[in-house]
């Protein structure tokens, strides 16, 4: 995330500020940055945390709005991405730190629906027995972002200045916007039938020719829309035990990811003396782990999960949870390995190898949880996933606030171990839901109960 204002205005030294989407951390022992007009030190974590909290802001109404038949998925994707691209210009041209924070907040808020609605779109496209493959590929993007951001942005910031990382983001997101405008089909069945009925009315002149979704939509009041867009994700998140427990677990993992990322400059800049571009390369181990886990995961889906679907393409939701049971163990393994191998006497490749286990654990947890929630709450997929994003945002934004102090006071080994012990505490959650999830679904007002 872009942490600094313009290099010439917010940095004590006349050199490019060290910034990228996630590699813009200040190196251990580097200069303190200041706000030029006030002379006050800049809290560089605020820029990132403010953006993270809005990237996954569950109270952002755009994502659940995609469930409204008259709106559908595409207006949410294209409209928010268009504003996201435009807002990169004032972000890159920020003249002070307050302006930078403001536009980072706005870009995070506007850009968040894609992460909440993406899983719902994949559920629209794929049959239930094939959906996990689609979500698996889609989920790699969530891992590629934090990994490729430091890699690409680190070298750009080192060669030019911090604003180049924002321009790169604008170019990439602008290219994606063009692809969506010309090639992305609408996937919401309710919206497709709504538009089809409108066309049929024009062709036939029969005014009462309406789809079921349109009839329901006409009966919706502004209050109903507000309930769908804002209230429903909150109530589902906190009133449904299954949703709350799994969202809490995913939120913890996400918080651990972001606090752990804060140790990378301490380890690779401070201990191994990497420069900013080389530090970005240290994140490649995470990407390798994510790629390595895909073939065995897909084999598991094909060999063990697909045969359990019935003739109607239905699967007991709890069948999705075994990968989470396995993945939960990889998180503490990674943290212990990374923490105690990061020392001058041990080659730098060892903590990078250890970091790959975090990607394996995160991938398995995310795939199991997202598919489980989609199966257990098929009629509320976007709202449930939006609640998941809210929990992630809270932990992802809050945890890094104390990351640097913890790693400096406790040392890399013990600080990582504290995180590892915390991850161990949450390992039983998927086991508990695997055993008692069916009972919980049967007493739920919103979960699927027919099998």
One Martini backbone bead per residue (centre of mass of N, CA, C, O) as a GRO file, in nm:
protein
  451
    1UNK     BB    1   0.101   0.033   0.015
    2UNK     BB    2   0.070   0.365   0.023
    3UNK     BB    3   0.256   0.552   0.269
    4UNK     BB    4   0.340   0.803   0.109
    5UNK     BB    5   0.419   1.084   0.000
    6UNK     BB    6   0.585   1.284  -0.155
    7UNK     BB    7   0.915   1.269  -0.163
    8UNK     BB    8   0.980   1.587  -0.159
    9UNK     BB    9   0.757   1.641   0.091
   10UNK     BB   10   0.781   1.372   0.309
   11UNK     BB   11   1.094   1.360   0.301
   12UNK     BB   12   1.403   1.415   0.428
   13UNK     BB   13   1.504   1.284   0.175
   14UNK     BB   14   1.642   1.300  -0.161
   15UNK     BB   15   1.434   1.039  -0.227
   16UNK     BB   16   1.270   0.777  -0.292
   17UNK     BB   17   1.004   0.643  -0.180
   18UNK     BB   18   0.915   0.349  -0.012
   19UNK     BB   19   0.686   0.205  -0.247
   20UNK     BB   20   0.390  -0.005  -0.245
   21UNK     BB   21   0.134  -0.209  -0.207
   22UNK     BB   22   0.348  -0.390   0.005
   23UNK     BB   23   0.664  -0.262  -0.025
   24UNK     BB   24   0.638   0.031   0.144
   25UNK     BB   25   0.832  -0.020   0.353
   26UNK     BB   26   1.040   0.062   0.588
   27UNK     BB   27   1.343   0.025   0.655
   28UNK     BB   28   1.558  -0.083   0.863
   29UNK     BB   29   1.699   0.219   0.965
   30UNK     BB   30   1.554   0.430   0.825
   31UNK     BB   31   1.399   0.703   0.756
   32UNK     BB   32   1.203   0.948   0.870
   33UNK     BB   33   0.879   1.062   0.815
   34UNK     BB   34   0.725   1.377   0.709
   35UNK     BB   35   0.522   1.648   0.745
   36UNK     BB   36   0.591   1.940   0.609
   37UNK     BB   37   0.391   2.153   0.736
   38UNK     BB   38   0.417   2.024   1.050
   39UNK     BB   39   0.656   1.806   1.129
   40UNK     BB   40   0.516   1.536   1.158
   41UNK     BB   41   0.506   1.224   1.201
   42UNK     BB   42   0.454   0.938   1.007
   43UNK     BB   43   0.208   0.691   0.989
   44UNK     BB   44   0.257   0.434   0.764
   45UNK     BB   45   0.019   0.232   0.838
   46UNK     BB   46  -0.238   0.397   0.775
   47UNK     BB   47  -0.250   0.371   0.469
   48UNK     BB   48  -0.290   0.066   0.464
   49UNK     BB   49  -0.520   0.020   0.673
   50UNK     BB   50  -0.729   0.201   0.537
   51UNK     BB   51  -0.739   0.030   0.275
   52UNK     BB   52  -0.808  -0.247   0.395
   53UNK     BB   53  -1.078  -0.175   0.540
   54UNK     BB   54  -1.213  -0.108   0.251
   55UNK     BB   55  -1.163  -0.356   0.079
   56UNK     BB   56  -1.342  -0.512   0.334
   57UNK     BB   57  -1.618  -0.358   0.349
   58UNK     BB   58  -1.924  -0.471   0.453
   59UNK     BB   59  -2.078  -0.184   0.442
   60UNK     BB   60  -2.052  -0.206   0.155
   61UNK     BB   61  -2.328  -0.205  -0.070
   62UNK     BB   62  -2.249  -0.324  -0.354
   63UNK     BB   63  -2.235  -0.632  -0.322
   64UNK     BB   64  -2.533  -0.702  -0.227
   65UNK     BB   65  -2.667  -0.556  -0.477
   66UNK     BB   66  -2.620  -0.803  -0.677
   67UNK     BB   67  -2.895  -0.948  -0.566
   68UNK     BB   68  -3.053  -0.754  -0.728
   69UNK     BB   69  -3.225  -0.805  -1.013
   70UNK     BB   70  -3.199  -0.504  -1.147
   71UNK     BB   71  -2.874  -0.518  -1.135
   72UNK     BB   72  -2.654  -0.717  -1.065
   73UNK     BB   73  -2.313  -0.763  -1.134
   74UNK     BB   74  -2.188  -0.568  -1.354
   75UNK     BB   75  -2.242  -0.281  -1.239
   76UNK     BB   76  -2.059  -0.329  -0.998
   77UNK     BB   77  -1.795  -0.390  -1.138
   78UNK     BB   78  -1.773  -0.153  -1.348
   79UNK     BB   79  -1.839   0.096  -1.175
   80UNK     BB   80  -1.618   0.059  -0.953
   81UNK     BB   81  -1.370   0.031  -1.142
   82UNK     BB   82  -1.389   0.304  -1.276
   83UNK     BB   83  -1.347   0.472  -1.018
   84UNK     BB   84  -1.083   0.340  -0.935
   85UNK     BB   85  -0.917   0.440  -1.175
   86UNK     BB   86  -0.962   0.745  -1.141
   87UNK     BB   87  -0.847   0.760  -0.835
   88UNK     BB   88  -0.541   0.717  -0.907
   89UNK     BB   89  -0.464   1.002  -0.989
   90UNK     BB   90  -0.489   1.161  -0.716
   91UNK     BB   91  -0.309   0.966  -0.564
   92UNK     BB   92  -0.042   1.015  -0.732
   93UNK     BB   93  -0.090   1.351  -0.691
   94UNK     BB   94  -0.026   1.384  -0.411
   95UNK     BB   95   0.075   1.659  -0.179
   96UNK     BB   96  -0.015   1.489   0.078
   97UNK     BB   97  -0.095   1.270   0.324
   98UNK     BB   98  -0.399   1.330   0.351
   99UNK     BB   99  -0.468   1.290   0.053
  100UNK     BB  100  -0.372   1.002   0.032
  101UNK     BB  101  -0.562   0.881   0.245
  102UNK     BB  102  -0.828   0.960   0.115
  103UNK     BB  103  -0.786   0.801  -0.161
  104UNK     BB  104  -0.736   0.526  -0.035
  105UNK     BB  105  -1.009   0.503   0.092
  106UNK     BB  106  -1.178   0.527  -0.171
  107UNK     BB  107  -1.050   0.291  -0.328
  108UNK     BB  108  -1.121   0.075  -0.121
  109UNK     BB  109  -1.428   0.115  -0.122
  110UNK     BB  110  -1.475   0.080  -0.435
  111UNK     BB  111  -1.295  -0.203  -0.468
  112UNK     BB  112  -1.444  -0.429  -0.280
  113UNK     BB  113  -1.678  -0.600  -0.431
  114UNK     BB  114  -1.512  -0.816  -0.588
  115UNK     BB  115  -1.447  -0.995  -0.331
  116UNK     BB  116  -1.753  -1.048  -0.254
  117UNK     BB  117  -1.868  -1.133  -0.560
  118UNK     BB  118  -1.690  -1.348  -0.697
  119UNK     BB  119  -1.801  -1.610  -0.568
  120UNK     BB  120  -2.092  -1.568  -0.674
  121UNK     BB  121  -2.023  -1.582  -0.975
  122UNK     BB  122  -1.909  -1.868  -0.971
  123UNK     BB  123  -2.176  -1.992  -0.870
  124UNK     BB  124  -2.329  -1.915  -1.133
  125UNK     BB  125  -2.147  -2.079  -1.345
  126UNK     BB  126  -2.108  -2.331  -1.172
  127UNK     BB  127  -2.140  -2.625  -1.082
  128UNK     BB  128  -2.124  -2.758  -0.776
  129UNK     BB  129  -1.901  -2.984  -0.863
  130UNK     BB  130  -1.713  -2.726  -1.001
  131UNK     BB  131  -1.672  -2.471  -0.821
  132UNK     BB  132  -1.397  -2.522  -0.673
  133UNK     BB  133  -1.220  -2.471  -0.918
  134UNK     BB  134  -1.292  -2.174  -0.964
  135UNK     BB  135  -1.220  -2.073  -0.677
  136UNK     BB  136  -0.927  -2.163  -0.689
  137UNK     BB  137  -0.834  -1.974  -0.916
  138UNK     BB  138  -0.943  -1.712  -0.794
  139UNK     BB  139  -0.776  -1.733  -0.523
  140UNK     BB  140  -0.494  -1.673  -0.641
  141UNK     BB  141  -0.531  -1.366  -0.668
  142UNK     BB  142  -0.520  -1.308  -0.358
  143UNK     BB  143  -0.212  -1.395  -0.357
  144UNK     BB  144  -0.081  -1.231  -0.590
  145UNK     BB  145  -0.108  -0.946  -0.488
  146UNK     BB  146   0.087  -0.947  -0.230
  147UNK     BB  147   0.326  -1.058  -0.412
  148UNK     BB  148   0.343  -0.876  -0.679
  149UNK     BB  149   0.349  -0.597  -0.557
  150UNK     BB  150   0.640  -0.598  -0.432
  151UNK     BB  151   0.785  -0.686  -0.691
  152UNK     BB  152   0.700  -0.453  -0.882
  153UNK     BB  153   0.700  -0.201  -0.686
  154UNK     BB  154   0.988  -0.212  -0.578
  155UNK     BB  155   1.140  -0.148  -0.845
  156UNK     BB  156   0.985   0.111  -0.913
  157UNK     BB  157   1.052   0.275  -0.656
  158UNK     BB  158   1.362   0.249  -0.688
  159UNK     BB  159   1.380   0.382  -0.982
  160UNK     BB  160   1.181   0.607  -0.901
  161UNK     BB  161   0.880   0.625  -0.733
  162UNK     BB  162   0.596   0.582  -0.552
  163UNK     BB  163   0.389   0.670  -0.785
  164UNK     BB  164   0.440   0.428  -0.981
  165UNK     BB  165   0.260   0.223  -0.833
  166UNK     BB  166  -0.006   0.369  -0.907
  167UNK     BB  167   0.019   0.372  -1.213
  168UNK     BB  168   0.028   0.067  -1.244
  169UNK     BB  169  -0.251   0.019  -1.124
  170UNK     BB  170  -0.404   0.180  -1.338
  171UNK     BB  171  -0.322   0.017  -1.585
  172UNK     BB  172  -0.428  -0.259  -1.494
  173UNK     BB  173  -0.723  -0.174  -1.423
  174UNK     BB  174  -0.786  -0.053  -1.702
  175UNK     BB  175  -0.757  -0.316  -1.860
  176UNK     BB  176  -0.976  -0.469  -1.701
  177UNK     BB  177  -1.207  -0.282  -1.773
  178UNK     BB  178  -1.212  -0.343  -2.077
  179UNK     BB  179  -1.268  -0.642  -2.050
  180UNK     BB  180  -1.539  -0.617  -1.901
  181UNK     BB  181  -1.699  -0.443  -2.101
  182UNK     BB  182  -1.661  -0.656  -2.359
  183UNK     BB  183  -1.665  -0.972  -2.199
  184UNK     BB  184  -1.860  -0.959  -1.957
  185UNK     BB  185  -2.098  -1.151  -1.835
  186UNK     BB  186  -2.389  -1.209  -1.707
  187UNK     BB  187  -2.470  -1.426  -1.407
  188UNK     BB  188  -2.741  -1.345  -1.306
  189UNK     BB  189  -3.038  -1.502  -1.324
  190UNK     BB  190  -3.231  -1.279  -1.234
  191UNK     BB  191  -3.130  -1.063  -1.439
  192UNK     BB  192  -3.166  -1.220  -1.700
  193UNK     BB  193  -3.477  -1.259  -1.670
  194UNK     BB  194  -3.547  -0.962  -1.650
  195UNK     BB  195  -3.438  -0.877  -1.934
  196UNK     BB  196  -3.603  -1.082  -2.096
  197UNK     BB  197  -3.886  -0.977  -2.019
  198UNK     BB  198  -3.851  -0.698  -2.142
  199UNK     BB  199  -3.812  -0.790  -2.434
  200UNK     BB  200  -4.083  -0.945  -2.459
  201UNK     BB  201  -4.267  -0.702  -2.416
  202UNK     BB  202  -4.175  -0.547  -2.670
  203UNK     BB  203  -4.250  -0.778  -2.878
  204UNK     BB  204  -4.561  -0.847  -2.765
  205UNK     BB  205  -4.717  -0.634  -2.560
  206UNK     BB  206  -4.703  -0.784  -2.283
  207UNK     BB  207  -4.712  -0.645  -1.967
  208UNK     BB  208  -4.746  -0.924  -1.774
  209UNK     BB  209  -4.455  -1.016  -1.861
  210UNK     BB  210  -4.290  -1.178  -1.593
  211UNK     BB  211  -4.062  -1.235  -1.370
  212UNK     BB  212  -4.008  -1.337  -1.059
  213UNK     BB  213  -3.790  -1.125  -0.987
  214UNK     BB  214  -3.961  -0.878  -1.078
  215UNK     BB  215  -4.193  -0.912  -0.882
  216UNK     BB  216  -4.019  -0.893  -0.630
  217UNK     BB  217  -3.885  -0.616  -0.698
  218UNK     BB  218  -4.151  -0.443  -0.702
  219UNK     BB  219  -4.193  -0.505  -0.380
  220UNK     BB  220  -3.956  -0.335  -0.318
  221UNK     BB  221  -3.823  -0.136  -0.085
  222UNK     BB  222  -3.594   0.069   0.043
  223UNK     BB  223  -3.575  -0.104   0.296
  224UNK     BB  224  -3.508  -0.372   0.156
  225UNK     BB  225  -3.247  -0.276   0.023
  226UNK     BB  226  -3.103  -0.203   0.287
  227UNK     BB  227  -3.110  -0.487   0.404
  228UNK     BB  228  -2.940  -0.621   0.182
  229UNK     BB  229  -2.687  -0.416   0.175
  230UNK     BB  230  -2.645  -0.392   0.513
  231UNK     BB  231  -2.791  -0.581   0.727
  232UNK     BB  232  -2.758  -0.879   0.640
  233UNK     BB  233  -2.449  -0.919   0.675
  234UNK     BB  234  -2.454  -0.866   0.981
  235UNK     BB  235  -2.659  -1.079   1.078
  236UNK     BB  236  -2.522  -1.328   0.956
  237UNK     BB  237  -2.249  -1.297   1.106
  238UNK     BB  238  -2.382  -1.286   1.421
  239UNK     BB  239  -2.630  -1.518   1.410
  240UNK     BB  240  -2.436  -1.728   1.272
  241UNK     BB  241  -2.222  -1.956   1.389
  242UNK     BB  242  -2.083  -2.057   1.132
  243UNK     BB  243  -2.009  -1.784   1.014
  244UNK     BB  244  -1.854  -1.668   1.254
  245UNK     BB  245  -1.632  -1.884   1.290
  246UNK     BB  246  -1.515  -1.877   1.001
  247UNK     BB  247  -1.464  -1.573   0.987
  248UNK     BB  248  -1.274  -1.564   1.228
  249UNK     BB  249  -1.058  -1.747   1.110
  250UNK     BB  250  -1.000  -1.591   0.850
  251UNK     BB  251  -0.932  -1.327   0.997
  252UNK     BB  252  -0.689  -1.431   1.144
  253UNK     BB  253  -0.523  -1.512   0.899
  254UNK     BB  254  -0.520  -1.229   0.776
  255UNK     BB  255  -0.387  -1.089   1.015
  256UNK     BB  256  -0.132  -1.264   1.014
  257UNK     BB  257  -0.041  -1.187   0.733
  258UNK     BB  258   0.000  -0.877   0.786
  259UNK     BB  259   0.189  -0.900   1.033
  260UNK     BB  260   0.400  -1.079   0.888
  261UNK     BB  261   0.477  -0.882   0.661
  262UNK     BB  262   0.628  -0.684   0.862
  263UNK     BB  263   0.888  -0.883   0.881
  264UNK     BB  264   1.035  -0.867   0.607
  265UNK     BB  265   1.213  -0.609   0.642
  266UNK     BB  266   1.350  -0.713   0.900
  267UNK     BB  267   1.476  -0.964   0.767
  268UNK     BB  268   1.575  -0.873   0.463
  269UNK     BB  269   1.697  -0.596   0.545
  270UNK     BB  270   1.828  -0.639   0.834
  271UNK     BB  271   1.967  -0.930   0.799
  272UNK     BB  272   2.013  -0.967   0.458
  273UNK     BB  273   2.035  -0.689   0.292
  274UNK     BB  274   1.808  -0.606   0.121
  275UNK     BB  275   1.657  -0.456  -0.116
  276UNK     BB  276   1.359  -0.353  -0.232
  277UNK     BB  277   1.347  -0.550  -0.475
  278UNK     BB  278   1.444  -0.807  -0.324
  279UNK     BB  279   1.214  -0.816  -0.120
  280UNK     BB  280   0.997  -0.891  -0.331
  281UNK     BB  281   1.123  -1.176  -0.392
  282UNK     BB  282   1.053  -1.303  -0.106
  283UNK     BB  283   0.738  -1.355  -0.191
  284UNK     BB  284   0.752  -1.602  -0.391
  285UNK     BB  285   0.709  -1.840  -0.197
  286UNK     BB  286   0.403  -1.799  -0.175
  287UNK     BB  287   0.333  -1.852  -0.471
  288UNK     BB  288   0.449  -2.136  -0.488
  289UNK     BB  289   0.263  -2.263  -0.278
  290UNK     BB  290  -0.004  -2.209  -0.433
  291UNK     BB  291   0.072  -2.377  -0.687
  292UNK     BB  292   0.142  -2.654  -0.554
  293UNK     BB  293  -0.154  -2.709  -0.421
  294UNK     BB  294  -0.348  -2.748  -0.663
  295UNK     BB  295  -0.320  -3.040  -0.774
  296UNK     BB  296  -0.400  -3.197  -0.509
  297UNK     BB  297  -0.671  -3.052  -0.472
  298UNK     BB  298  -0.800  -3.140  -0.742
  299UNK     BB  299  -0.772  -3.440  -0.693
  300UNK     BB  300  -0.952  -3.446  -0.441
  301UNK     BB  301  -1.207  -3.348  -0.581
  302UNK     BB  302  -1.224  -3.574  -0.799
  303UNK     BB  303  -1.192  -3.834  -0.605
  304UNK     BB  304  -1.384  -3.741  -0.332
  305UNK     BB  305  -1.611  -3.520  -0.389
  306UNK     BB  306  -1.775  -3.567  -0.654
  307UNK     BB  307  -1.898  -3.857  -0.576
  308UNK     BB  308  -2.096  -3.713  -0.343
  309UNK     BB  309  -2.286  -3.628  -0.541
  310UNK     BB  310  -2.590  -3.606  -0.642
  311UNK     BB  311  -2.824  -3.599  -0.896
  312UNK     BB  312  -2.874  -3.274  -0.818
  313UNK     BB  313  -2.591  -3.148  -0.729
  314UNK     BB  314  -2.551  -3.233  -0.422
  315UNK     BB  315  -2.396  -3.130  -0.103
  316UNK     BB  316  -2.270  -3.166   0.186
  317UNK     BB  317  -2.117  -2.906   0.333
  318UNK     BB  318  -1.914  -3.062   0.529
  319UNK     BB  319  -1.741  -3.187   0.292
  320UNK     BB  320  -1.559  -2.917   0.258
  321UNK     BB  321  -1.367  -2.916   0.537
  322UNK     BB  322  -1.100  -3.092   0.531
  323UNK     BB  323  -0.895  -2.882   0.414
  324UNK     BB  324  -0.909  -2.705   0.673
  325UNK     BB  325  -0.788  -2.915   0.865
  326UNK     BB  326  -0.513  -2.911   0.719
  327UNK     BB  327  -0.445  -2.605   0.679
  328UNK     BB  328  -0.423  -2.519   0.983
  329UNK     BB  329  -0.123  -2.644   1.022
  330UNK     BB  330   0.049  -2.457   0.823
  331UNK     BB  331   0.059  -2.189   0.970
  332UNK     BB  332   0.241  -2.258   1.221
  333UNK     BB  333   0.470  -2.382   1.063
  334UNK     BB  334   0.553  -2.126   0.919
  335UNK     BB  335   0.605  -1.939   1.167
  336UNK     BB  336   0.823  -2.110   1.301
  337UNK     BB  337   1.014  -2.135   1.065
  338UNK     BB  338   1.056  -1.837   1.000
  339UNK     BB  339   1.143  -1.730   1.282
  340UNK     BB  340   1.396  -1.952   1.335
  341UNK     BB  341   1.550  -1.899   1.038
  342UNK     BB  342   1.589  -1.583   1.092
  343UNK     BB  343   1.934  -1.567   1.043
  344UNK     BB  344   2.260  -1.514   0.961
  345UNK     BB  345   2.342  -1.835   0.981
  346UNK     BB  346   2.104  -1.851   0.774
  347UNK     BB  347   1.980  -1.890   0.490
  348UNK     BB  348   1.740  -1.706   0.309
  349UNK     BB  349   1.578  -1.956   0.190
  350UNK     BB  350   1.436  -2.067   0.443
  351UNK     BB  351   1.213  -1.853   0.499
  352UNK     BB  352   1.094  -1.878   0.214
  353UNK     BB  353   1.007  -2.170   0.235
  354UNK     BB  354   0.829  -2.129   0.486
  355UNK     BB  355   0.622  -1.929   0.347
  356UNK     BB  356   0.472  -2.142   0.167
  357UNK     BB  357   0.286  -2.263   0.394
  358UNK     BB  358   0.087  -2.030   0.411
  359UNK     BB  359  -0.039  -2.066   0.132
  360UNK     BB  360  -0.145  -2.348   0.174
  361UNK     BB  361  -0.327  -2.289   0.417
  362UNK     BB  362  -0.492  -2.056   0.297
  363UNK     BB  363  -0.607  -2.199   0.053
  364UNK     BB  364  -0.757  -2.430   0.202
  365UNK     BB  365  -0.932  -2.250   0.380
  366UNK     BB  366  -1.072  -2.076   0.168
  367UNK     BB  367  -1.199  -2.302  -0.004
  368UNK     BB  368  -1.365  -2.433   0.217
  369UNK     BB  369  -1.524  -2.185   0.322
  370UNK     BB  370  -1.651  -2.071   0.061
  371UNK     BB  371  -1.798  -2.335  -0.017
  372UNK     BB  372  -1.956  -2.377   0.241
  373UNK     BB  373  -2.116  -2.110   0.241
  374UNK     BB  374  -2.247  -2.152  -0.040
  375UNK     BB  375  -2.395  -2.421   0.041
  376UNK     BB  376  -2.540  -2.323   0.313
  377UNK     BB  377  -2.598  -2.017   0.153
  378UNK     BB  378  -2.728  -1.980  -0.150
  379UNK     BB  379  -2.926  -1.713  -0.107
  380UNK     BB  380  -2.657  -1.552   0.055
  381UNK     BB  381  -2.370  -1.529  -0.066
  382UNK     BB  382  -2.286  -1.226  -0.083
  383UNK     BB  383  -2.346  -1.160   0.217
  384UNK     BB  384  -2.161  -1.368   0.349
  385UNK     BB  385  -1.898  -1.272   0.203
  386UNK     BB  386  -1.912  -0.983   0.312
  387UNK     BB  387  -1.877  -1.067   0.608
  388UNK     BB  388  -1.602  -1.191   0.564
  389UNK     BB  389  -1.465  -0.923   0.479
  390UNK     BB  390  -1.510  -0.769   0.740
  391UNK     BB  391  -1.338  -0.946   0.923
  392UNK     BB  392  -1.079  -0.916   0.763
  393UNK     BB  393  -1.050  -0.610   0.783
  394UNK     BB  394  -1.023  -0.582   1.087
  395UNK     BB  395  -0.763  -0.756   1.113
  396UNK     BB  396  -0.588  -0.645   0.875
  397UNK     BB  397  -0.584  -0.348   1.003
  398UNK     BB  398  -0.505  -0.401   1.314
  399UNK     BB  399  -0.249  -0.583   1.342
  400UNK     BB  400  -0.015  -0.393   1.215
  401UNK     BB  401  -0.002  -0.175   1.447
  402UNK     BB  402   0.183  -0.399   1.635
  403UNK     BB  403   0.413  -0.534   1.471
  404UNK     BB  404   0.680  -0.378   1.501
  405UNK     BB  405   0.691  -0.380   1.811
  406UNK     BB  406   0.688  -0.688   1.846
  407UNK     BB  407   0.944  -0.757   1.675
  408UNK     BB  408   1.140  -0.572   1.840
  409UNK     BB  409   1.082  -0.685   2.133
  410UNK     BB  410   1.078  -1.016   2.065
  411UNK     BB  411   1.148  -1.089   1.799
  412UNK     BB  412   1.115  -1.297   1.536
  413UNK     BB  413   1.076  -1.568   1.679
  414UNK     BB  414   0.863  -1.494   1.907
  415UNK     BB  415   0.660  -1.341   1.737
  416UNK     BB  416   0.593  -1.580   1.549
  417UNK     BB  417   0.510  -1.774   1.779
  418UNK     BB  418   0.265  -1.621   1.877
  419UNK     BB  419   0.113  -1.658   1.612
  420UNK     BB  420   0.123  -1.967   1.611
  421UNK     BB  421  -0.039  -2.013   1.873
  422UNK     BB  422  -0.293  -1.869   1.774
  423UNK     BB  423  -0.347  -2.064   1.535
  424UNK     BB  424  -0.388  -2.320   1.709
  425UNK     BB  425  -0.653  -2.237   1.857
  426UNK     BB  426  -0.828  -2.251   1.566
  427UNK     BB  427  -0.819  -2.544   1.450
  428UNK     BB  428  -1.101  -2.678   1.565
  429UNK     BB  429  -1.333  -2.546   1.402
  430UNK     BB  430  -1.374  -2.742   1.153
  431UNK     BB  431  -1.421  -2.992   1.331
  432UNK     BB  432  -1.679  -2.897   1.471
  433UNK     BB  433  -1.845  -2.843   1.206
  434UNK     BB  434  -1.826  -3.132   1.096
  435UNK     BB  435  -1.995  -3.253   1.342
  436UNK     BB  436  -2.226  -2.990   1.393
  437UNK     BB  437  -2.336  -2.846   1.133
  438UNK     BB  438  -2.609  -2.985   1.079
  439UNK     BB  439  -2.749  -2.891   1.337
  440UNK     BB  440  -2.718  -2.587   1.285
  441UNK     BB  441  -2.876  -2.577   1.017
  442UNK     BB  442  -3.157  -2.676   1.132
  443UNK     BB  443  -3.173  -2.401   1.330
  444UNK     BB  444  -3.164  -2.222   1.098
  445UNK     BB  445  -3.304  -1.951   0.900
  446UNK     BB  446  -3.084  -1.963   0.634
  447UNK     BB  447  -3.003  -2.237   0.602
  448UNK     BB  448  -2.961  -2.535   0.470
  449UNK     BB  449  -3.193  -2.840   0.535
  450UNK     BB  450  -3.237  -3.082   0.308
  451UNK     BB  451  -2.922  -3.233   0.398
   0.00000   0.00000   0.00000
